[in-house]
Amino acid sequence: MEGRKIVYKEERLRRNNRLSLMLNQREMRALGIFCNRYRVKNKSEFLRETIMKAIIKRFEEEHPTLWEENEPTLFNQNVS
């Protein structure tokens, strides 16, 4: 039973979806310089991690809070 759970998890995490990305010459050169300077060996992994970090950060910033502060309070007085 335990072996099947591990195999199932590995199947779910397998990357089957392809994403194509177009860069202009300046962007490609900047990426190449960055990868050489910081010894990035796997550009695909680097781009995947960078994109996912940006997405997760944005989700965390925009998630709804329990108490949305639309009106000024004693501690938060936004004067326009």
N, CA, C and O atoms as a GROMACS GRO file, in nm:
protein
  320
    1MET      N    1   0.083  -0.120   0.000
    1MET     CA    2   0.000   0.000   0.000
    1MET      C    3   0.087   0.125   0.000
    1MET      O    4   0.059   0.220  -0.073
    2GLU      N    5   0.192   0.126   0.082
    2GLU     CA    6   0.280   0.242   0.090
    2GLU      C    7   0.353   0.266  -0.041
    2GLU      O    8   0.371   0.380  -0.082
    3GLY      N    9   0.394   0.160  -0.108
    3GLY     CA   10   0.463   0.172  -0.235
    3GLY      C   11   0.376   0.236  -0.341
    3GLY      O   12   0.424   0.314  -0.423
    4ARG      N   13   0.248   0.203  -0.341
    4ARG     CA   14   0.154   0.258  -0.439
    4ARG      C   15   0.136   0.409  -0.418
    4ARG      O   16   0.123   0.483  -0.515
    5LYS      N   17   0.135   0.454  -0.292
    5LYS     CA   18   0.121   0.597  -0.263
    5LYS      C   19   0.239   0.675  -0.320
    5LYS      O   20   0.220   0.783  -0.375
    6ILE      N   21   0.358   0.622  -0.306
    6ILE     CA   22   0.477   0.689  -0.357
    6ILE      C   23   0.472   0.698  -0.508
    6ILE      O   24   0.501   0.803  -0.565
    7VAL      N   25   0.435   0.590  -0.576
    7VAL     CA   26   0.426   0.589  -0.721
    7VAL      C   27   0.320   0.688  -0.767
    7VAL      O   28   0.342   0.762  -0.863
    8TYR      N   29   0.204   0.690  -0.701
    8TYR     CA   30   0.096   0.781  -0.738
    8TYR      C   31   0.141   0.926  -0.724
    8TYR      O   32   0.111   1.009  -0.810
    9LYS      N   33   0.212   0.958  -0.615
    9LYS     CA   34   0.260   1.094  -0.593
    9LYS      C   35   0.360   1.133  -0.701
    9LYS      O   36   0.356   1.245  -0.751
   10GLU      N   37   0.448   1.041  -0.738
   10GLU     CA   38   0.545   1.070  -0.844
   10GLU      C   39   0.476   1.093  -0.977
   10GLU      O   40   0.520   1.178  -1.055
   11GLU      N   41   0.369   1.020  -1.004
   11GLU     CA   42   0.295   1.038  -1.128
   11GLU      C   43   0.228   1.176  -1.132
   11GLU      O   44   0.223   1.241  -1.236
   12ARG      N   45   0.176   1.219  -1.018
   12ARG     CA   46   0.110   1.350  -1.012
   12ARG      C   47   0.210   1.464  -1.030
   12ARG      O   48   0.175   1.568  -1.086
   13LEU      N   49   0.333   1.446  -0.984
   13LEU     CA   50   0.433   1.552  -0.991
   13LEU      C   51   0.512   1.551  -1.121
   13LEU      O   52   0.591   1.642  -1.146
   14ARG      N   53   0.491   1.451  -1.204
   14ARG     CA   54   0.562   1.445  -1.332
   14ARG      C   55   0.518   1.561  -1.419
   14ARG      O   56   0.399   1.592  -1.429
   15ARG      N   57   0.614   1.625  -1.482
   15ARG     CA   58   0.585   1.741  -1.567
   15ARG      C   59   0.554   1.694  -1.708
   15ARG      O   60   0.642   1.648  -1.780
   16ASN      N   61   0.428   1.706  -1.747
   16ASN     CA   62   0.384   1.664  -1.880
   16ASN      C   63   0.343   1.781  -1.968
   16ASN      O   64   0.320   1.762  -2.087
   17ASN      N   65   0.335   1.900  -1.912
   17ASN     CA   66   0.288   2.016  -1.986
   17ASN      C   67   0.406   2.101  -2.031
   17ASN      O   68   0.494   2.134  -1.953
   18ARG      N   69   0.405   2.135  -2.159
   18ARG     CA   70   0.514   2.213  -2.218
   18ARG      C   71   0.473   2.359  -2.227
   18ARG      O   72   0.358   2.391  -2.257
   19LEU      N   73   0.568   2.447  -2.200
   19LEU     CA   74   0.547   2.590  -2.211
   19LEU      C   75   0.656   2.647  -2.300
   19LEU      O   76   0.775   2.622  -2.278
   20SER      N   77   0.616   2.723  -2.399
   20SER     CA   78   0.712   2.784  -2.490
   20SER      C   79   0.725   2.931  -2.454
   20SER      O   80   0.626   2.998  -2.425
   21LEU      N   81   0.847   2.982  -2.457
   21LEU     CA   82   0.875   3.118  -2.416
   21LEU      C   83   0.960   3.186  -2.522
   21LEU      O   84   1.064   3.133  -2.562
   22MET      N   85   0.918   3.302  -2.567
   22MET     CA   86   0.993   3.377  -2.668
   22MET      C   87   1.062   3.495  -2.601
   22MET      O   88   1.001   3.568  -2.523
   23LEU      N   89   1.191   3.514  -2.633
   23LEU     CA   90   1.268   3.626  -2.582
   23LEU      C   91   1.329   3.702  -2.698
   23LEU      O   92   1.361   3.643  -2.801
   24ASN      N   93   1.345   3.833  -2.682
   24ASN     CA   94   1.416   3.907  -2.784
   24ASN      C   95   1.567   3.894  -2.758
   24ASN      O   96   1.607   3.832  -2.660
   25GLN      N   97   1.648   3.952  -2.844
   25GLN     CA   98   1.793   3.936  -2.833
   25GLN      C   99   1.848   3.990  -2.701
   25GLN      O  100   1.932   3.926  -2.639
   26ARG      N  101   1.800   4.106  -2.658
   26ARG     CA  102   1.850   4.165  -2.533
   26ARG      C  103   1.812   4.080  -2.413
   26ARG      O  104   1.894   4.060  -2.322
   27GLU      N  105   1.690   4.028  -2.412
   27GLU     CA  106   1.646   3.944  -2.300
   27GLU      C  107   1.726   3.814  -2.297
   27GLU      O  108   1.766   3.768  -2.190
   28MET      N  109   1.750   3.756  -2.414
   28MET     CA  110   1.826   3.631  -2.421
   28MET      C  111   1.970   3.652  -2.377
   28MET      O  112   2.027   3.568  -2.307
   29ARG      N  113   2.027   3.764  -2.418
   29ARG     CA  114   2.165   3.796  -2.377
   29ARG      C  115   2.171   3.817  -2.226
   29ARG      O  116   2.264   3.768  -2.161
   30ALA      N  117   2.074   3.889  -2.170
   30ALA     CA  118   2.070   3.912  -2.025
   30ALA      C  119   2.056   3.780  -1.950
   30ALA      O  120   2.120   3.759  -1.847
   31LEU      N  121   1.972   3.691  -2.000
   31LEU     CA  122   1.955   3.560  -1.937
   31LEU      C  123   2.086   3.481  -1.942
   31LEU      O  124   2.125   3.418  -1.844
   32GLY      N  125   2.153   3.484  -2.057
   32GLY     CA  126   2.280   3.415  -2.070
   32GLY      C  127   2.386   3.469  -1.976
   32GLY      O  128   2.458   3.392  -1.913
   33ILE      N  129   2.395   3.601  -1.966
   33ILE     CA  130   2.492   3.663  -1.875
   33ILE      C  131   2.461   3.625  -1.731
   33ILE      O  132   2.551   3.590  -1.655
   34PHE      N  133   2.333   3.632  -1.694
   34PHE     CA  134   2.292   3.596  -1.558
   34PHE      C  135   2.329   3.451  -1.527
   34PHE      O  136   2.386   3.423  -1.421
   35CYS      N  137   2.298   3.361  -1.618
   35CYS     CA  138   2.325   3.218  -1.596
   35CYS      C  139   2.475   3.192  -1.585
   35CYS      O  140   2.517   3.109  -1.504
   36ASN      N  141   2.555   3.260  -1.664
   36ASN     CA  142   2.700   3.244  -1.654
   36ASN      C  143   2.754   3.302  -1.525
   36ASN      O  144   2.837   3.240  -1.459
   37ARG      N  145   2.708   3.421  -1.489
   37ARG     CA  146   2.758   3.489  -1.370
   37ARG      C  147   2.724   3.412  -1.243
   37ARG      O  148   2.806   3.401  -1.153
   38TYR      N  149   2.602   3.359  -1.235
   38TYR     CA  150   2.557   3.291  -1.114
   38TYR      C  151   2.558   3.140  -1.128
   38TYR      O  152   2.498   3.069  -1.047
   39ARG      N  153   2.626   3.090  -1.229
   39ARG     CA  154   2.650   2.947  -1.251
   39ARG      C  155   2.520   2.865  -1.250
   39ARG      O  156   2.510   2.762  -1.184
   40VAL      N  157   2.422   2.914  -1.324
   40VAL     CA  158   2.296   2.841  -1.340
   40VAL      C  159   2.320   2.732  -1.443
   40VAL      O  160   2.350   2.761  -1.558
   41LYS      N  161   2.307   2.608  -1.401
   41LYS     CA  162   2.334   2.494  -1.490
   41LYS      C  163   2.210   2.453  -1.569
   41LYS      O  164   2.222   2.407  -1.682
   42ASN      N  165   2.092   2.469  -1.510
   42ASN     CA  166   1.968   2.423  -1.571
   42ASN      C  167   1.874   2.542  -1.590
   42ASN      O  168   1.805   2.582  -1.496
   43LYS      N  169   1.871   2.599  -1.710
   43LYS     CA  170   1.788   2.717  -1.736
   43LYS      C  171   1.639   2.686  -1.720
   43LYS      O  172   1.563   2.771  -1.674
   44SER      N  173   1.599   2.567  -1.759
   44SER     CA  174   1.458   2.529  -1.747
   44SER      C  175   1.414   2.531  -1.601
   44SER      O  176   1.308   2.585  -1.568
   45GLU      N  177   1.494   2.472  -1.515
   45GLU     CA  178   1.462   2.469  -1.372
   45GLU      C  179   1.462   2.611  -1.316
   45GLU      O  180   1.374   2.648  -1.237
   46PHE      N  181   1.561   2.691  -1.355
   46PHE     CA  182   1.571   2.829  -1.308
   46PHE      C  183   1.447   2.910  -1.348
   46PHE      O  184   1.389   2.979  -1.265
   47LEU      N  185   1.407   2.900  -1.474
   47LEU     CA  186   1.289   2.975  -1.520
   47LEU      C  187   1.162   2.926  -1.452
   47LEU      O  188   1.077   3.007  -1.414
   48ARG      N  189   1.148   2.795  -1.437
   48ARG     CA  190   1.030   2.738  -1.372
   48ARG      C  191   1.020   2.789  -1.228
   48ARG      O  192   0.913   2.832  -1.184
   49GLU      N  193   1.131   2.784  -1.153
   49GLU     CA  194   1.130   2.829  -1.014
   49GLU      C  195   1.102   2.978  -1.004
   49GLU      O  196   1.028   3.022  -0.916
   50THR      N  197   1.161   3.056  -1.094
   50THR     CA  198   1.141   3.201  -1.092
   50THR      C  199   0.996   3.237  -1.120
   50THR      O  200   0.939   3.322  -1.052
   51ILE      N  201   0.938   3.174  -1.219
   51ILE     CA  202   0.797   3.200  -1.252
   51ILE      C  203   0.706   3.159  -1.138
   51ILE      O  204   0.616   3.234  -1.100
   52MET      N  205   0.727   3.040  -1.081
   52MET     CA  206   0.641   2.993  -0.973
   52MET      C  207   0.655   3.079  -0.848
   52MET      O  208   0.557   3.101  -0.777
   53LYS      N  209   0.776   3.127  -0.818
   53LYS     CA  210   0.794   3.216  -0.703
   53LYS      C  211   0.715   3.345  -0.721
   53LYS      O  212   0.653   3.394  -0.627
   54ALA      N  213   0.717   3.401  -0.842
   54ALA     CA  214   0.642   3.523  -0.870
   54ALA      C  215   0.492   3.499  -0.856
   54ALA      O  216   0.420   3.583  -0.801
   55ILE      N  217   0.444   3.386  -0.904
   55ILE     CA  218   0.302   3.353  -0.896
   55ILE      C  219   0.259   3.335  -0.751
   55ILE      O  220   0.157   3.390  -0.709
   56ILE      N  221   0.335   3.258  -0.675
   56ILE     CA  222   0.300   3.233  -0.534
   56ILE      C  223   0.305   3.363  -0.454
   56ILE      O  224   0.218   3.386  -0.370
   57LYS      N  225   0.405   3.447  -0.480
   57LYS     CA  226   0.414   3.575  -0.410
   57LYS      C  227   0.291   3.660  -0.438
   57LYS      O  228   0.235   3.721  -0.347
   58ARG      N  229   0.248   3.665  -0.563
   58ARG     CA  230   0.130   3.744  -0.601
   58ARG      C  231   0.005   3.688  -0.535
   58ARG      O  232  -0.079   3.765  -0.487
   59PHE      N  233  -0.010   3.555  -0.532
   59PHE     CA  234  -0.124   3.494  -0.465
   59PHE      C  235  -0.126   3.530  -0.317
   59PHE      O  236  -0.231   3.562  -0.262
   60GLU      N  237  -0.010   3.526  -0.252
   60GLU     CA  238  -0.003   3.558  -0.109
   60GLU      C  239  -0.037   3.704  -0.083
   60GLU      O  240  -0.102   3.735   0.017
   61GLU      N  241   0.006   3.794  -0.172
   61GLU     CA  242  -0.024   3.936  -0.154
   61GLU      C  243  -0.171   3.966  -0.174
   61GLU      O  244  -0.224   4.057  -0.110
   62GLU      N  245  -0.238   3.893  -0.262
   62GLU     CA  246  -0.375   3.926  -0.298
   62GLU      C  247  -0.480   3.837  -0.232
   62GLU      O  248  -0.599   3.851  -0.261
   63HIS      N  249  -0.439   3.749  -0.143
   63HIS     CA  250  -0.539   3.661  -0.083
   63HIS      C  251  -0.631   3.742   0.007
   63HIS      O  252  -0.588   3.839   0.069
   64PRO      N  253  -0.756   3.704   0.015
   64PRO     CA  254  -0.850   3.778   0.100
   64PRO      C  255  -0.815   3.759   0.247
   64PRO      O  256  -0.777   3.650   0.290
   65THR      N  257  -0.831   3.866   0.323
   65THR     CA  258  -0.804   3.857   0.466
   65THR      C  259  -0.937   3.848   0.540
   65THR      O  260  -1.043   3.876   0.484
   66LEU      N  261  -0.928   3.810   0.664
   66LEU     CA  262  -1.049   3.797   0.745
   66LEU      C  263  -1.114   3.933   0.768
   66LEU      O  264  -1.236   3.947   0.762
   67TRP      N  265  -1.029   4.033   0.795
   67TRP     CA  266  -1.079   4.168   0.817
   67TRP      C  267  -1.019   4.260   0.713
   67TRP      O  268  -0.905   4.304   0.726
   68GLU      N  269  -1.096   4.288   0.610
   68GLU     CA  270  -1.051   4.382   0.507
   68GLU      C  271  -1.064   4.523   0.565
   68GLU      O  272  -1.169   4.559   0.617
   69GLU      N  273  -0.958   4.601   0.556
   69GLU     CA  274  -0.960   4.736   0.611
   69GLU      C  275  -0.989   4.836   0.500
   69GLU      O  276  -0.896   4.887   0.437
   70ASN      N  277  -1.115   4.862   0.476
   70ASN     CA  278  -1.154   4.959   0.375
   70ASN      C  279  -1.165   5.099   0.434
   70ASN      O  280  -1.141   5.198   0.366
   71GLU      N  281  -1.202   5.106   0.561
   71GLU     CA  282  -1.219   5.235   0.628
   71GLU      C  283  -1.102   5.257   0.722
   71GLU      O  284  -1.048   5.161   0.777
   72PRO      N  285  -1.062   5.383   0.742
   72PRO     CA  286  -0.954   5.410   0.838
   72PRO      C  287  -0.994   5.368   0.978
   72PRO      O  288  -1.109   5.384   1.019
   73THR      N  289  -0.899   5.313   1.051
   73THR     CA  290  -0.922   5.273   1.190
   73THR      C  291  -0.830   5.356   1.278
   73THR      O  292  -0.756   5.441   1.230
   74LEU      N  293  -0.834   5.330   1.407
   74LEU     CA  294  -0.749   5.402   1.501
   74LEU      C  295  -0.602   5.382   1.468
   74LEU      O  296  -0.522   5.475   1.484
   75PHE      N  297  -0.565   5.263   1.423
   75PHE     CA  298  -0.425   5.232   1.397
   75PHE      C  299  -0.385   5.255   1.251
   75PHE      O  300  -0.267   5.264   1.220
   76ASN      N  301  -0.481   5.264   1.164
   76ASN     CA  302  -0.453   5.279   1.021
   76ASN      C  303  -0.539   5.392   0.967
   76ASN      O  304  -0.653   5.371   0.927
   77GLN      N  305  -0.484   5.512   0.966
   77GLN     CA  306  -0.559   5.627   0.918
   77GLN      C  307  -0.495   5.676   0.789
   77GLN      O  308  -0.400   5.755   0.792
   78ASN      N  309  -0.547   5.629   0.678
   78ASN     CA  310  -0.498   5.671   0.547
   78ASN      C  311  -0.568   5.801   0.509
   78ASN      O  312  -0.686   5.800   0.473
   79VAL      N  313  -0.496   5.910   0.516
   79VAL     CA  314  -0.552   6.040   0.482
   79VAL      C  315  -0.512   6.072   0.339
   79VAL      O  316  -0.394   6.074   0.306
   80SER      N  317  -0.611   6.098   0.256
   80SER     CA  318  -0.583   6.130   0.115
   80SER      C  319  -0.584   6.279   0.094
   80SER      O  320  -0.563   6.325  -0.019
   0.00000   0.00000   0.00000
